[in-house]
Amino acid sequence: PPLDGIWASAPYFHNGSVPTLWHLLHPDERPVVWSRHAEGFDEDRVGFVIDQFSAVPKSVKSSAERRQYFDTRRHGKSAMGHDFVDQLTADEKKAVLEYLKTL
């Protein structure tokens, strides 16, 4: 799709595994398990405000509770790949992020 309004279309990737554009530009920093925080929109990272986890909390028992967590280790939920952005410098990544905020 066109990039127009990309700042408002989180989460990213075909499977919704990347919560912010910042995470898209920093593949090594993508969360393994994340949950959308009630605060809403992260204007700096451009996407959801999230809580990050190394695994789905053991206290989560029901399917309804489990749906509140995005586990990138599950089949079809991976946030891997699209690491071409590692060729960009930190300043270039910042410039891309700032540009995407203007669309």
Phi, psi and omega per residue, in radians:
P1 nan 2.799 3.094
P2 -1.124 2.793 -3.111
L3 -1.416 -0.137 3.128
D4 -0.950 2.152 3.107
G5 1.293 0.276 -3.122
I6 -1.011 -0.524 3.140
W7 -1.056 -0.375 -3.077
A8 -1.829 0.167 -3.016
S9 -2.019 0.497 3.085
A10 -1.127 2.660 -0.011
P11 -1.405 2.974 -3.000
Y12 -1.930 2.963 -3.007
F13 1.362 2.873 -3.076
H14 -1.063 -0.446 -3.080
N15 -1.885 0.093 3.111
G16 1.230 0.483 -3.037
S17 -1.487 -0.180 -3.090
V18 -2.018 2.016 -2.984
P19 -1.313 -0.380 -3.107
T20 -2.472 2.806 3.037
L21 -1.153 -0.559 3.082
W22 -1.033 -0.792 3.110
H23 -1.123 -0.610 3.084
L24 -1.060 -0.684 -3.110
L25 -1.452 -0.121 -3.131
H26 -2.271 1.305 -3.050
P27 -0.948 -0.611 -3.123
D28 -1.266 -0.213 -3.109
E29 -1.823 0.057 -3.122
R30 -1.155 2.338 -3.099
P31 -1.216 2.550 3.092
V32 -1.299 -0.864 3.080
V33 -2.282 2.327 3.116
W34 -2.476 2.750 3.105
S35 -2.351 2.395 3.133
R36 -1.185 2.255 -3.130
H37 -1.470 2.608 -3.084
A38 -1.119 -0.319 -3.076
E39 -1.173 -0.347 3.040
G40 1.782 -2.014 -2.939
F41 -1.760 2.295 3.093
D42 -1.645 1.807 -3.075
E43 -1.236 -0.492 -3.139
D44 -1.316 -0.796 -3.100
R45 -1.614 -0.188 3.098
V46 1.085 1.465 3.104
G47 2.748 -2.694 -3.103
F48 -1.303 2.520 2.884
V49 -1.340 2.232 -3.043
I50 -2.261 2.815 2.895
D51 -1.902 2.354 -3.127
Q52 -1.825 2.552 -3.136
F53 -2.408 2.729 3.032
S54 -1.481 -0.358 3.089
A55 -2.770 2.858 3.046
V56 -1.124 2.262 -3.117
P57 -0.933 2.464 -3.124
K58 -1.115 -0.380 3.134
S59 -1.251 -0.250 -3.137
V60 -1.363 2.044 -3.063
K61 -1.980 -0.759 -3.013
S62 -1.548 2.807 3.081
S63 -1.098 -0.650 3.137
A64 -1.100 -0.736 3.102
E65 -1.178 -0.708 -3.115
R66 -1.075 -0.576 -3.140
R67 -1.155 -0.225 3.109
Q68 -1.387 -0.131 -3.097
Y69 -2.083 2.384 3.066
F70 -1.802 1.940 -3.099
D71 -1.802 1.849 -3.061
T72 -1.267 -0.054 3.099
R73 -1.511 -0.193 -3.127
R74 -1.379 2.652 -3.133
H75 -0.972 2.237 3.115
G76 1.422 0.016 -3.082
K77 -1.980 0.157 -3.041
S78 -1.083 2.532 3.037
A79 -1.888 0.272 -3.117
M80 -1.344 2.870 3.080
G81 1.525 -3.038 -3.117
H82 0.895 0.744 -3.106
D83 -1.686 0.219 3.083
F84 -1.022 -0.400 -3.129
V85 -1.156 -0.266 3.088
D86 -1.155 -0.234 3.075
Q87 -1.339 -0.243 3.126
L88 -1.508 2.609 3.054
T89 -1.347 2.937 3.101
A90 -1.035 -0.712 3.127
D91 -1.156 -0.668 3.115
E92 -1.167 -0.706 3.094
K93 -1.079 -0.736 3.119
K94 -1.100 -0.724 3.131
A95 -1.120 -0.722 3.106
V96 -1.089 -0.800 -3.133
L97 -1.055 -0.792 3.135
E98 -1.116 -0.654 3.107
Y99 -1.126 -0.786 -3.116
L100 -1.102 -0.425 3.084
K101 -1.196 -0.362 -3.068
T102 -1.578 -0.197 -3.066
L103 -1.386 nan nan
